[in-house]
Amino acid sequence: MFDLGLRFEYFQNLTALKEYIQFLDNEFDLVMIMDYFDESLLLMKRLLCWKIEDILYVKLNERQDKEKATRLSARVKENIRRWNKADVLLFDYFNATFWRRVKKEGPSFYEELSTFRQRKQEIQQLCLINGTRIQRAYHNKFVKGYSIRNDLDENSKRLCENLVRTENDFLAHLRRKRMAKLRETGIDKHDKIKNEGEWHVAKDLRYVPLRARRIMRKRFRPP
């Protein structure tokens, strides 16, 4: 809730929480849920009229087994839910709306979900050497990673390399592509973009958020 813009002072205010969750529901066309990642991707694919190939992935940034908590007592679980009551309300609300949306998709959703998961297995068999390896995520933090096969054709190799790229590596890759594109157009990173003050021509593309945040801050301002 904090990351989505609600100030901490309202986390114990049930009315504020419910109204802000409703505001978020109005803001977003789709809320994806990590616990149901495949289903979330499939809903996004249908919403954006994509193909299954557009949402294929392999699981990245998975913690090492030794770092995973295998057991939490009932008391710890209850404390977590109590301490994070605002986030629990947020999750429960969008979890319910998520499955209502899945239900509206009809039986074809689960047929396509099965096809999607089969395609994921096929792409993993195409790309990856069996088993995982340990790779550095950042600093001294290590996570599970993958090694791609050595017998891939050029197109498959490019696809597989992109699937296993880390975030930092992918960001560096995109920056290199952008700089190459700028050099092709004659714009160097040290050049100043011309007409820097001409951004007003794109006012019609500027996002104007709902006024709900300002309204709520006034409505729930502590005395």
TORKOL-4160 file (C-alpha; in steps of 0.2 Angstrom, whole numbers, padded with zeros to 4 digits, m for minus):
223
<pt num="1" X="0000" Y="0000" Z="0000"/>
<pt num="2" X="0014" Y="0012" Z="0004"/>
<pt num="3" X="0022" Y="0009" Z="m0013"/>
<pt num="4" X="0006" Y="0012" Z="m0021"/>
<pt num="5" X="0005" Y="0029" Z="m0014"/>
<pt num="6" X="m0005" Y="0028" Z="0003"/>
<pt num="7" X="0003" Y="0037" Z="0017"/>
<pt num="8" X="0007" Y="0026" Z="0032"/>
<pt num="9" X="m0004" Y="0036" Z="0044"/>
<pt num="10" X="m0019" Y="0029" Z="0036"/>
<pt num="11" X="m0014" Y="0011" Z="0038"/>
<pt num="12" X="m0025" Y="0008" Z="0053"/>
<pt num="13" X="m0040" Y="0018" Z="0045"/>
<pt num="14" X="m0051" Y="0005" Z="0038"/>
<pt num="15" X="m0062" Y="0018" Z="0029"/>
<pt num="16" X="m0047" Y="0025" Z="0021"/>
<pt num="17" X="m0040" Y="0008" Z="0016"/>
<pt num="18" X="m0056" Y="0003" Z="0008"/>
<pt num="19" X="m0058" Y="0019" Z="m0002"/>
<pt num="20" X="m0040" Y="0019" Z="m0008"/>
<pt num="21" X="m0041" Y="0001" Z="m0014"/>
<pt num="22" X="m0057" Y="0006" Z="m0024"/>
<pt num="23" X="m0046" Y="0020" Z="m0031"/>
<pt num="24" X="m0033" Y="0008" Z="m0036"/>
<pt num="25" X="m0046" Y="m0003" Z="m0044"/>
<pt num="26" X="m0052" Y="0011" Z="m0054"/>
<pt num="27" X="m0034" Y="0016" Z="m0060"/>
<pt num="28" X="m0028" Y="m0001" Z="m0066"/>
<pt num="29" X="m0035" Y="m0012" Z="m0080"/>
<pt num="30" X="m0027" Y="m0027" Z="m0073"/>
<pt num="31" X="m0018" Y="m0032" Z="m0057"/>
<pt num="32" X="m0007" Y="m0047" Z="m0058"/>
<pt num="33" X="m0003" Y="m0058" Z="m0044"/>
<pt num="34" X="0014" Y="m0066" Z="m0041"/>
<pt num="35" X="0006" Y="m0081" Z="m0033"/>
<pt num="36" X="m0003" Y="m0085" Z="m0049"/>
<pt num="37" X="0010" Y="m0079" Z="m0061"/>
<pt num="38" X="0005" Y="m0090" Z="m0076"/>
<pt num="39" X="m0013" Y="m0085" Z="m0075"/>
<pt num="40" X="m0008" Y="m0067" Z="m0073"/>
<pt num="41" X="0002" Y="m0067" Z="m0089"/>
<pt num="42" X="m0012" Y="m0076" Z="m0098"/>
<pt num="43" X="m0024" Y="m0063" Z="m0093"/>
<pt num="44" X="m0012" Y="m0049" Z="m0099"/>
<pt num="45" X="m0009" Y="m0058" Z="m0115"/>
<pt num="46" X="m0028" Y="m0058" Z="m0119"/>
<pt num="47" X="m0030" Y="m0040" Z="m0113"/>
<pt num="48" X="m0016" Y="m0035" Z="m0125"/>
<pt num="49" X="m0020" Y="m0047" Z="m0139"/>
<pt num="50" X="m0003" Y="m0054" Z="m0138"/>
<pt num="51" X="0003" Y="m0072" Z="m0143"/>
<pt num="52" X="0009" Y="m0085" Z="m0131"/>
<pt num="53" X="0027" Y="m0083" Z="m0138"/>
<pt num="54" X="0026" Y="m0065" Z="m0131"/>
<pt num="55" X="0024" Y="m0071" Z="m0113"/>
<pt num="56" X="0036" Y="m0086" Z="m0112"/>
<pt num="57" X="0048" Y="m0085" Z="m0098"/>
<pt num="58" X="0060" Y="m0095" Z="m0087"/>
<pt num="59" X="0060" Y="m0092" Z="m0068"/>
<pt num="60" X="0074" Y="m0080" Z="m0063"/>
<pt num="61" X="0080" Y="m0073" Z="m0046"/>
<pt num="62" X="0075" Y="m0088" Z="m0036"/>
<pt num="63" X="0084" Y="m0089" Z="m0019"/>
<pt num="64" X="0095" Y="m0103" Z="m0015"/>
<pt num="65" X="0086" Y="m0117" Z="m0006"/>
<pt num="66" X="0097" Y="m0114" Z="0010"/>
<pt num="67" X="0090" Y="m0096" Z="0011"/>
<pt num="68" X="0071" Y="m0101" Z="0010"/>
<pt num="69" X="0061" Y="m0102" Z="0025"/>
<pt num="70" X="0053" Y="m0120" Z="0026"/>
<pt num="71" X="0042" Y="m0118" Z="0040"/>
<pt num="72" X="0033" Y="m0104" Z="0049"/>
<pt num="73" X="0023" Y="m0106" Z="0064"/>
<pt num="74" X="0004" Y="m0102" Z="0065"/>
<pt num="75" X="0008" Y="m0088" Z="0077"/>
<pt num="76" X="0021" Y="m0080" Z="0065"/>
<pt num="77" X="0009" Y="m0081" Z="0051"/>
<pt num="78" X="m0004" Y="m0073" Z="0061"/>
<pt num="79" X="0008" Y="m0059" Z="0066"/>
<pt num="80" X="0013" Y="m0056" Z="0048"/>
<pt num="81" X="m0005" Y="m0054" Z="0043"/>
<pt num="82" X="m0009" Y="m0043" Z="0058"/>
<pt num="83" X="0007" Y="m0032" Z="0056"/>
<pt num="84" X="0003" Y="m0030" Z="0037"/>
<pt num="85" X="m0016" Y="m0028" Z="0038"/>
<pt num="86" X="m0016" Y="m0015" Z="0025"/>
<pt num="87" X="m0007" Y="m0026" Z="0013"/>
<pt num="88" X="m0018" Y="m0041" Z="0017"/>
<pt num="89" X="m0034" Y="m0031" Z="0013"/>
<pt num="90" X="m0026" Y="m0026" Z="m0003"/>
<pt num="91" X="m0021" Y="m0043" Z="m0008"/>
<pt num="92" X="m0038" Y="m0051" Z="m0003"/>
<pt num="93" X="m0047" Y="m0038" Z="m0013"/>
<pt num="94" X="m0038" Y="m0040" Z="m0029"/>
<pt num="95" X="m0036" Y="m0059" Z="m0027"/>
<pt num="96" X="m0055" Y="m0060" Z="m0027"/>
<pt num="97" X="m0057" Y="m0048" Z="m0042"/>
<pt num="98" X="m0043" Y="m0058" Z="m0051"/>
<pt num="99" X="m0052" Y="m0075" Z="m0050"/>
<pt num="100" X="m0069" Y="m0067" Z="m0055"/>
<pt num="101" X="m0060" Y="m0061" Z="m0070"/>
<pt num="102" X="m0053" Y="m0078" Z="m0074"/>
<pt num="103" X="m0070" Y="m0086" Z="m0072"/>
<pt num="104" X="m0077" Y="m0073" Z="m0085"/>
<pt num="105" X="m0064" Y="m0079" Z="m0097"/>
<pt num="106" X="m0073" Y="m0096" Z="m0098"/>
<pt num="107" X="m0066" Y="m0114" Z="m0101"/>
<pt num="108" X="m0055" Y="m0108" Z="m0115"/>
<pt num="109" X="m0044" Y="m0100" Z="m0102"/>
<pt num="110" X="m0038" Y="m0116" Z="m0094"/>
<pt num="111" X="m0036" Y="m0124" Z="m0111"/>
<pt num="112" X="m0024" Y="m0110" Z="m0116"/>
<pt num="113" X="m0016" Y="m0110" Z="m0099"/>
<pt num="114" X="m0012" Y="m0129" Z="m0102"/>
<pt num="115" X="m0005" Y="m0124" Z="m0119"/>
<pt num="116" X="0005" Y="m0110" Z="m0111"/>
<pt num="117" X="0013" Y="m0121" Z="m0098"/>
<pt num="118" X="0017" Y="m0135" Z="m0111"/>
<pt num="119" X="0026" Y="m0121" Z="m0122"/>
<pt num="120" X="0036" Y="m0116" Z="m0107"/>
<pt num="121" X="0042" Y="m0133" Z="m0104"/>
<pt num="122" X="0047" Y="m0135" Z="m0123"/>
<pt num="123" X="0057" Y="m0118" Z="m0122"/>
<pt num="124" X="0066" Y="m0124" Z="m0107"/>
<pt num="125" X="0071" Y="m0140" Z="m0115"/>
<pt num="126" X="0076" Y="m0131" Z="m0130"/>
<pt num="127" X="0087" Y="m0118" Z="m0121"/>
<pt num="128" X="0093" Y="m0124" Z="m0105"/>
<pt num="129" X="0105" Y="m0137" Z="m0099"/>
<pt num="130" X="0097" Y="m0148" Z="m0085"/>
<pt num="131" X="0099" Y="m0141" Z="m0068"/>
<pt num="132" X="0103" Y="m0124" Z="m0061"/>
<pt num="133" X="0119" Y="m0115" Z="m0056"/>
<pt num="134" X="0123" Y="m0101" Z="m0044"/>
<pt num="135" X="0125" Y="m0084" Z="m0051"/>
<pt num="136" X="0128" Y="m0067" Z="m0043"/>
<pt num="137" X="0113" Y="m0055" Z="m0043"/>
<pt num="138" X="0121" Y="m0040" Z="m0035"/>
<pt num="139" X="0136" Y="m0037" Z="m0023"/>
<pt num="140" X="0137" Y="m0053" Z="m0012"/>
<pt num="141" X="0119" Y="m0059" Z="m0016"/>
<pt num="142" X="0118" Y="m0075" Z="m0026"/>
<pt num="143" X="0103" Y="m0084" Z="m0034"/>
<pt num="144" X="0099" Y="m0098" Z="m0045"/>
<pt num="145" X="0103" Y="m0096" Z="m0063"/>
<pt num="146" X="0104" Y="m0106" Z="m0079"/>
<pt num="147" X="0116" Y="m0112" Z="m0092"/>
<pt num="148" X="0110" Y="m0112" Z="m0110"/>
<pt num="149" X="0114" Y="m0126" Z="m0122"/>
<pt num="150" X="0129" Y="m0125" Z="m0134"/>
<pt num="151" X="0121" Y="m0133" Z="m0149"/>
<pt num="152" X="0108" Y="m0119" Z="m0153"/>
<pt num="153" X="0106" Y="m0110" Z="m0170"/>
<pt num="154" X="0108" Y="m0091" Z="m0170"/>
<pt num="155" X="0090" Y="m0087" Z="m0168"/>
<pt num="156" X="0087" Y="m0099" Z="m0154"/>
<pt num="157" X="0103" Y="m0094" Z="m0145"/>
<pt num="158" X="0097" Y="m0076" Z="m0146"/>
<pt num="159" X="0080" Y="m0080" Z="m0139"/>
<pt num="160" X="0087" Y="m0091" Z="m0125"/>
<pt num="161" X="0100" Y="m0078" Z="m0120"/>
<pt num="162" X="0086" Y="m0065" Z="m0118"/>
<pt num="163" X="0076" Y="m0077" Z="m0107"/>
<pt num="164" X="0090" Y="m0079" Z="m0095"/>
<pt num="165" X="0097" Y="m0062" Z="m0094"/>
<pt num="166" X="0097" Y="m0053" Z="m0077"/>
<pt num="167" X="0089" Y="m0036" Z="m0075"/>
<pt num="168" X="0105" Y="m0027" Z="m0074"/>
<pt num="169" X="0112" Y="m0036" Z="m0090"/>
<pt num="170" X="0096" Y="m0033" Z="m0099"/>
<pt num="171" X="0096" Y="m0014" Z="m0094"/>
<pt num="172" X="0114" Y="m0013" Z="m0101"/>
<pt num="173" X="0109" Y="m0022" Z="m0117"/>
<pt num="174" X="0095" Y="m0010" Z="m0120"/>
<pt num="175" X="0106" Y="0005" Z="m0117"/>
<pt num="176" X="0119" Y="m0002" Z="m0129"/>
<pt num="177" X="0105" Y="m0004" Z="m0142"/>
<pt num="178" X="0099" Y="0014" Z="m0139"/>
<pt num="179" X="0116" Y="0021" Z="m0140"/>
<pt num="180" X="0119" Y="0012" Z="m0157"/>
<pt num="181" X="0102" Y="0019" Z="m0163"/>
<pt num="182" X="0107" Y="0036" Z="m0158"/>
<pt num="183" X="0123" Y="0035" Z="m0167"/>
<pt num="184" X="0114" Y="0029" Z="m0183"/>
<pt num="185" X="0104" Y="0045" Z="m0182"/>
<pt num="186" X="0119" Y="0056" Z="m0179"/>
<pt num="187" X="0115" Y="0060" Z="m0161"/>
<pt num="188" X="0129" Y="0057" Z="m0149"/>
<pt num="189" X="0126" Y="0055" Z="m0130"/>
<pt num="190" X="0136" Y="0071" Z="m0128"/>
<pt num="191" X="0125" Y="0081" Z="m0140"/>
<pt num="192" X="0111" Y="0091" Z="m0133"/>
<pt num="193" X="0094" Y="0086" Z="m0140"/>
<pt num="194" X="0087" Y="0100" Z="m0151"/>
<pt num="195" X="0071" Y="0109" Z="m0147"/>
<pt num="196" X="0073" Y="0104" Z="m0129"/>
<pt num="197" X="0059" Y="0116" Z="m0124"/>
<pt num="198" X="0047" Y="0109" Z="m0137"/>
<pt num="199" X="0039" Y="0095" Z="m0126"/>
<pt num="200" X="0023" Y="0105" Z="m0125"/>
<pt num="201" X="0018" Y="0098" Z="m0142"/>
<pt num="202" X="0015" Y="0082" Z="m0133"/>
<pt num="203" X="0003" Y="0088" Z="m0120"/>
<pt num="204" X="m0010" Y="0076" Z="m0126"/>
<pt num="205" X="0001" Y="0061" Z="m0121"/>
<pt num="206" X="0004" Y="0067" Z="m0103"/>
<pt num="207" X="m0004" Y="0056" Z="m0090"/>
<pt num="208" X="m0015" Y="0065" Z="m0078"/>
<pt num="209" X="m0019" Y="0054" Z="m0063"/>
<pt num="210" X="m0036" Y="0054" Z="m0054"/>
<pt num="211" X="m0039" Y="0067" Z="m0041"/>
<pt num="212" X="m0043" Y="0054" Z="m0028"/>
<pt num="213" X="m0026" Y="0055" Z="m0019"/>
<pt num="214" X="m0029" Y="0074" Z="m0016"/>
<pt num="215" X="m0047" Y="0071" Z="m0011"/>
<pt num="216" X="m0042" Y="0057" Z="0001"/>
<pt num="217" X="m0028" Y="0067" Z="0009"/>
<pt num="218" X="m0040" Y="0081" Z="0013"/>
<pt num="219" X="m0054" Y="0069" Z="0019"/>
<pt num="220" X="m0043" Y="0059" Z="0031"/>
<pt num="221" X="m0031" Y="0072" Z="0037"/>
<pt num="222" X="m0029" Y="0069" Z="0056"/>
<pt num="223" X="m0036" Y="0083" Z="0067"/>
